[in-house]
Structure formats: C-alpha cells, structure tokens
Amino acid sequence: MPDIYAEAAESIVNADRAAAEEVARRALDSGVSPS
C-alpha cells in the first residue's frame, strides 16, 4: 500500500515540475523575465 502512495506523490511532483516549466517557458515567450 505505501508503494502506491509513494508512486502517487512522485507523479504529483513530476506533474507540478512539468507545469512550472511550462509556465516559465510561456513567461519567457511573453517577454517576462523571471524574478
């Protein structure tokens, strides 16, 4: 059972990282510099 939770947490972290990278990429494309 703990393995399932570990995998879920890992996938959530990976999804958040991918979303953050996409937001950063969009900001750079819009000419907004990271603070």
Beta strands, then each sheet from edge to edge (+ up, - down):
end
